C-alpha cells in the first residue's frame, strides 16, 4: 500500500476537483464536496496538514485507491 503524503487542505481540495468533485459549501472549518452521480459527499477538514487517517478515509469514500489519488497529484 502506498504511503500517504502529508497534504494541506487546499492541496486535497485541488486533487479532488481534478477528479470531478467540487466544493458545495463550507461551514466552519469543514468544506463539503459533492460530485454528480455520487451518493456520498466528502467533508474535508480545513486543517493543515490533513491527518493521514482522515485523508485515507476520504479517498475510500470517493471510491478511489490511494494510488489513483496520488497519480492525479
Backbone bond lengths (Angstrom), bond angles and torsions (degrees), N, CA, C in turn:
res aa  C-N    CA-C-N  psi(-1)  N-CA   C-N-CA  omega(-1)  CA-C   N-CA-C  phi
1 X - - - 1.448 - - 1.528 107.89 -
2 X 1.347 116.92 131.02 1.463 119.78 -179.26 1.521 112.30 -65.80
3 X 1.291 113.81 150.53 1.459 121.77 177.84 1.527 109.16 -73.37
4 X 1.326 116.64 135.49 1.470 120.54 178.13 1.532 108.08 -87.13
5 X 1.333 116.98 126.63 1.459 119.41 179.54 1.526 111.66 -77.34
6 X 1.296 115.32 164.78 1.458 121.25 175.62 1.530 107.44 -86.26
7 X 1.336 116.49 114.86 1.460 121.37 -176.07 1.519 111.41 -122.44
8 X 1.320 115.49 148.90 1.450 121.79 174.20 1.527 108.57 -78.04
9 X 1.314 117.41 158.39 1.467 122.28 -179.33 1.522 111.06 -58.78
10 X 1.326 117.71 -40.31 1.471 120.66 -179.51 1.528 111.14 -64.32
11 X 1.335 117.49 -35.38 1.467 120.92 177.94 1.533 110.72 -68.01
12 X 1.328 116.11 -40.68 1.459 120.84 178.77 1.526 110.11 -62.78
13 X 1.324 117.14 -43.99 1.467 121.68 179.51 1.526 110.10 -61.84
14 X 1.333 118.09 -43.57 1.465 121.17 -179.80 1.527 111.53 -61.97
15 X 1.318 117.32 -39.99 1.473 120.46 179.26 1.517 110.23 -65.73
16 X 1.333 117.01 -45.74 1.461 119.27 179.24 1.531 111.27 -65.20
17 X 1.338 117.86 -33.85 1.463 120.05 176.68 1.522 111.09 -64.00
18 X 1.334 117.79 -36.88 1.462 121.17 176.69 1.526 110.82 -65.37
19 X 1.333 116.65 -24.41 1.459 121.67 -179.82 1.529 112.39 -91.35
20 X 1.345 117.54 6.37 1.454 120.91 175.22 1.516 115.68 101.42
21 X 1.314 119.26 -1.05 1.462 122.50 177.37 1.523 108.39 -85.77
22 X 1.329 117.65 154.34 1.458 120.59 173.96 1.532 109.75 -141.46
23 X 1.323 114.83 154.50 1.462 121.24 -178.73 1.521 108.19 -74.79
24 X 1.317 115.87 119.23 1.460 121.27 179.28 1.524 110.83 -87.39
25 X 1.309 115.32 -38.88 1.465 120.02 -178.84 1.524 109.52 -165.81
26 X 1.321 114.72 167.46 1.461 120.52 174.65 1.509 107.82 -137.07
27 X 1.308 115.00 130.88 1.458 120.13 177.21 1.517 106.82 -130.48
28 X 1.310 115.33 116.28 1.456 119.01 -177.71 1.525 110.47 66.07
29 X 1.315 115.95 -127.82 1.455 119.76 -175.40 1.521 113.17 -101.52
30 X 1.329 118.27 19.10 1.460 121.07 179.87 1.527 110.72 -125.22
31 X 1.336 115.39 132.44 1.456 121.58 175.86 1.523 107.87 -100.81
32 X 1.317 116.73 131.09 1.455 122.42 -179.84 1.520 107.77 -100.83
33 X 1.342 115.69 122.23 1.456 121.17 179.74 1.525 109.49 -112.30
34 X 1.339 115.27 140.89 1.458 120.35 178.33 1.532 108.90 -129.98
35 X 1.335 114.27 163.47 1.457 120.74 178.08 1.519 107.84 -143.66
36 X 1.311 116.59 135.68 1.462 121.17 179.10 1.520 109.59 -59.78
37 X 1.318 116.25 133.06 1.458 121.27 178.99 1.513 114.47 88.51
38 X 1.302 118.06 -5.51 1.463 122.16 178.89 1.522 109.59 -104.52
39 X 1.315 116.20 137.29 1.460 120.77 178.13 1.523 110.54 -76.91
40 X 1.306 115.86 -40.21 1.468 121.44 -175.49 1.525 111.35 -79.55
41 X 1.313 115.23 154.24 1.458 121.70 169.43 1.522 106.66 -118.38
42 X 1.313 116.54 158.60 1.459 121.70 -179.16 1.518 108.97 -109.41
43 X 1.305 116.46 130.88 1.457 122.16 177.48 1.525 107.75 -108.63
44 X 1.329 115.79 101.31 1.455 121.21 -175.32 1.522 109.72 -97.60
45 X 1.339 116.75 119.50 1.460 119.08 179.31 1.524 110.59 -71.29
46 X 1.293 116.63 138.55 1.460 121.91 179.20 1.526 108.59 -87.19
47 X 1.341 115.23 59.91 1.461 122.90 179.06 1.517 107.74 -114.60
48 X 1.299 115.97 149.30 1.453 119.84 178.95 1.507 110.28 -125.16
49 X 1.306 118.62 118.57 1.466 127.07 -7.16 1.526 110.87 -81.11
50 X 1.340 115.60 163.91 1.467 121.10 174.60 1.532 106.61 -71.97
51 X 1.329 116.53 132.81 1.460 120.73 -179.05 1.529 109.90 -58.11
52 X 1.325 116.08 141.30 1.460 121.13 -175.39 1.526 112.28 -62.79
53 X 1.320 117.90 -37.99 1.460 121.27 177.82 1.514 111.36 -66.47
54 X 1.321 116.55 -38.27 1.463 121.57 177.23 1.517 110.35 -65.74
55 X 1.319 116.75 -42.96 1.455 120.87 179.54 1.527 110.55 -64.21
56 X 1.318 117.70 -41.88 1.465 121.37 177.88 1.531 110.12 -61.14
57 X 1.329 117.26 -40.55 1.457 121.73 178.77 1.534 111.10 -65.79
58 X 1.330 117.86 -39.81 1.464 121.62 177.93 1.526 110.89 -64.26
59 X 1.319 116.09 -41.25 1.463 120.74 179.02 1.527 109.73 -62.66
60 X 1.322 116.38 -43.75 1.461 121.27 178.99 1.531 110.87 -64.49
61 X 1.328 117.61 -39.93 1.466 121.64 179.34 1.528 112.22 -65.30
62 X 1.329 116.31 -27.21 1.463 121.41 179.41 1.531 111.28 -86.45
63 X 1.328 117.19 7.94 1.474 122.99 -179.10 1.524 112.11 59.16
64 X 1.328 115.93 42.13 1.451 122.58 178.24 1.522 109.63 -120.63
65 X 1.311 115.30 165.01 1.457 120.13 169.21 1.522 106.95 -102.00
66 X 1.310 115.59 162.98 1.464 119.75 178.74 1.529 109.37 -61.31
67 X 1.325 116.76 -38.98 1.475 120.75 179.18 1.524 111.01 -61.24
68 X 1.340 117.25 -43.63 1.467 121.01 178.21 1.518 110.88 -60.98
69 X 1.322 115.82 -43.56 1.466 121.75 -178.92 1.532 110.33 -63.18
70 X 1.330 116.32 -42.78 1.459 120.04 -175.75 1.529 112.27 -74.42
71 X 1.320 119.00 -26.15 1.462 119.64 178.66 1.518 111.50 -70.68
72 X 1.333 117.60 -26.42 1.468 121.26 177.70 1.516 109.85 -75.14
73 X 1.308 116.54 -32.35 1.462 121.95 -177.81 1.489 108.95 -53.78
